């Protein structure tokens, strides 16, 4: 392996161009080639990044200066393109979803398990500083493991005309697969467990496609994760909320690319001292390798002593003396910083791949994460059709019926 890895992009559409812009200048990486069936698109993007245009992935894979293949084509093509690149001995950066059906995602996972190359799925929430901070606070015991996960996504359909491939399950896999995988994966990461079963409902707009879906996903220990996606809004009216119930605390994270989070926690004197130290730990707490922090990123803590009185509090059979309320704000700059945070999260995911390509380590958003997210999405899609609870089928269980 050379000190600098060559990156070849397959798919020179808007998102492919976005990926190259996001990772430009990443240490250890150089854009060397791009491929697209549209020569004009390939030529334009190649010129912008000083790369060589190719007519297709086969031509790109024949180039010795391509070590990493970034797959940024429509979802139905992800599995085959990723498998071909892995078999050619390349590392793979695959846009989500890993595949549109779980069987194909598993095929990619199986190929990745025996390939010399590393695979990263572009699950950008895995590389978001706010989610990383919440994970860190859970691992330290300052926050209890969540007993409830909720994500509500009122997303825009302003750019999704009736003939857009997004609405065609043959191309996109449907809303749960095309978009929901981000949040099925985020729940898996934050809850620290594999999902078990799913109940789901889909709503079709009058005379049009399914544009609203909701899934209740059961995790071990009676932990429930609810995911709602509605593609029904104007861009300016979009809103998203991720909520985690930690029992004696709550985390509320806003934006599908999160830029702001509020944690409210009830605690004792020792807990107050730990929470009060967070602002001086802000750099460490918000650190994601490859993500360049902004000067305005901040962590603030406000303590309301004796806000709950001296009597112990009890919930779900757990009793604690928690007289003090702590309000914590983690801020990456709010909604206007969303484009920056999105691009830096993509950059951090690519940095993870570059690191693992050199060390042989396991990336944060690995093939297993991609397979699991598609498996949940597929189970949720089955549940909308059957009207019954569906098991999340694991590797080798594809022939089972729930």
Secondary structure, 3 states (H helix, E strand, C coil): CCCCEEEEEECCCHHHHHHHHHHCCCCCEEEEEEECCCHHHHHHHHHHHCCEEECCHHHHHCCCCCCEEEECCCHHHHHHHHHHHHHCCCEEEECCCCCCCHHHHHHHHHHHHHCCCCEEECCHHHHCHHHHHHHHHHHHCCCCCCCEEEEEEEEECCCCCCCCHHHCHHHHCCHHHHHHHHHHHHHHHHHCCCEEEEEEEEEECCCCCEEEEEEEEEEHHHEEEEEEEEEEECHHHCEEEEEEECCCEEEEEECCCCCEEEEEEEECHHHHHHHHCCHHHHHHHCCCCCCCCCCCCEEEEEEECCCCCCCCEEECCEEECCCEEEEEEEECCCHHHHHHHHHHHHHHHHHHHHHHHHHCCCCCCCHHHHHHHHHHHHHHHHHHHHCCCEECCCCCCCCCCC
